[in-house]
Amino acid sequence: MKVLLIIVGAMGALLFARAVKFGPMESAPLHSIVAWAISIASLVSAVWLAKLKFPAWAAIFGAMAIALNVLAPLDMPANWFGPLNISCGVLCAACVVRNWE
């Protein structure tokens, strides 16, 4: 469980850094790597939380995996990406704080 929470915490940190447009993460190759890492981490977290029998958290991370996916991105206004990243980062932080033992 601790490994999962570390992954979720790292994903939350990346989401917050993306929301504030942290300079080094805005470069072309690193931007796509971070986007893929967040997308994969949210999907893995959703599946892992479902296996651990945390259905609410699994549903939340499943929704994040859909909203943050790289293969078929949602068509939403550009000004929504900052608040979406912040809200997903807050949910990651809440999951870590709630489930850390």
C-alpha positions as CSV (number, residue, x, y, z in Angstrom):
1,M,0.0,0.0,0.0
2,K,2.9,2.4,0.8
3,V,4.3,2.0,-2.7
4,L,0.9,2.9,-4.2
5,L,0.7,6.0,-2.0
6,I,4.2,7.1,-3.0
7,I,3.1,6.8,-6.6
8,V,0.0,8.8,-5.9
9,G,1.9,11.4,-4.0
10,A,4.4,11.8,-6.9
11,M,1.6,12.1,-9.3
12,G,0.0,14.8,-7.2
13,A,3.3,16.7,-7.1
14,L,3.6,16.5,-10.9
15,L,0.0,17.7,-11.3
16,F,0.7,20.7,-9.0
17,A,3.9,21.5,-10.9
18,R,2.0,21.3,-14.2
19,A,-0.7,23.6,-12.9
20,V,1.8,26.4,-12.0
21,K,3.6,25.8,-15.3
22,F,6.9,25.0,-13.7
23,G,9.6,26.1,-16.2
24,P,11.6,22.9,-16.8
25,M,8.5,20.8,-17.2
26,E,7.3,23.0,-20.0
27,S,10.1,21.9,-22.4
28,A,8.8,19.8,-25.3
29,P,10.3,16.3,-24.5
30,L,9.8,16.6,-20.7
31,H,6.2,17.8,-21.1
32,S,5.1,14.7,-23.0
33,I,7.0,12.4,-20.6
34,V,5.2,14.0,-17.6
35,A,1.8,13.8,-19.4
36,W,2.4,10.0,-20.1
37,A,3.6,9.4,-16.5
38,I,0.5,11.1,-15.0
39,S,-1.8,9.2,-17.3
40,I,-0.2,5.8,-16.6
41,A,0.1,6.5,-12.9
42,S,-3.6,7.4,-12.6
43,L,-4.7,4.2,-14.5
44,V,-2.4,2.0,-12.4
45,S,-3.6,3.6,-9.2
46,A,-7.3,3.1,-10.2
47,V,-6.7,-0.6,-10.9
48,W,-4.6,-1.1,-7.8
49,L,-7.1,0.7,-5.5
50,A,-9.9,-1.5,-7.0
51,K,-7.9,-4.6,-6.2
52,L,-7.4,-3.3,-2.6
53,K,-11.2,-2.9,-2.3
54,F,-11.3,0.9,-2.1
55,P,-14.2,1.4,-4.6
56,A,-14.6,5.2,-4.1
57,W,-10.9,5.9,-4.5
58,A,-10.8,3.6,-7.5
59,A,-13.7,5.5,-9.1
60,I,-12.0,8.8,-8.5
61,F,-8.7,7.7,-10.0
62,G,-10.5,6.0,-12.9
63,A,-12.2,9.4,-13.6
64,M,-8.8,11.1,-13.4
65,A,-7.4,8.5,-15.8
66,I,-10.1,9.4,-18.3
67,A,-9.7,13.1,-17.8
68,L,-5.9,13.1,-18.0
69,N,-5.4,10.5,-20.6
70,V,-2.9,11.2,-23.4
71,L,-4.2,8.9,-26.1
72,A,-7.7,10.4,-26.5
73,P,-7.7,13.7,-24.6
74,L,-11.0,15.3,-23.7
75,D,-12.1,18.3,-25.7
76,M,-12.2,21.0,-23.0
77,P,-11.4,24.7,-22.9
78,A,-7.7,25.6,-22.4
79,N,-8.5,27.6,-19.3
80,W,-9.8,24.4,-17.6
81,F,-6.4,22.6,-17.5
82,G,-5.0,24.6,-14.6
83,P,-8.0,24.0,-12.3
84,L,-8.2,20.4,-13.4
85,N,-4.6,19.7,-12.5
86,I,-5.0,21.4,-9.1
87,S,-8.2,19.5,-8.3
88,C,-6.6,16.2,-9.3
89,G,-3.5,17.1,-7.2
90,V,-5.7,17.8,-4.2
91,L,-7.5,14.4,-4.6
92,C,-4.1,12.7,-4.8
93,A,-3.0,14.5,-1.6
94,A,-6.3,13.5,0.1
95,C,-5.8,9.9,-0.9
96,V,-2.3,9.8,0.5
97,V,-3.2,11.6,3.8
98,R,-6.4,9.4,4.2
99,N,-4.8,6.1,3.6
100,W,-1.3,6.5,5.1
101,E,-0.9,4.3,8.2
